[in-house]
Amino acid sequence: MYAVIRTGGKQYRVAPGDVVKIESIASENQMVEFSDVLAVSGEAGSVAKPSRAKVTAEVLSEGRGDKILVFHLKRKKQYKKLQGHRQNFTEVRIKAIEADGKTYTSAN
């Protein structure tokens, strides 16, 4: 059982119990709900777009990713520029997938 969700401009394939690093989101309590569900697969070989679906997850941690170096060079013009970037992320564990009245949860 898995679902495809969209958050932070990216799409993620998630299943109950998965730990995923997503774009940084604000959460008051430690639970997050994703309502933008693109597809759900209940059994092997079938993928469908549900009419109503949501994915619930708990926030494990927040942090910053590895440094990405951005290097600009204009050859023959003596121009070089080096810039670093670290993207913020939120690490979540998928608890349950609810689609069209059925609820799928993790074993643990």
Number of C-alpha atoms within 10 A of each C-alpha: 15 18 24 18 19 15 15 9 7 9 14 15 14 19 23 21 16 14 17 19 17 19 15 16 14 8 12 6 8 12 15 19 15 14 15 15 23 18 17 24 17 14 9 8 6 8 15 11 14 15 10 12 21 19 24 18 22 18 18 14 12 16 13 12 13 11 11 11 11 10 10 11 11 9 8 6 7 7 9 10 9 9 10 10 12 12 12 15 17 19 18 22 21 22 22 19 25 19 21 11 7 9 12 16 15 13 7 6
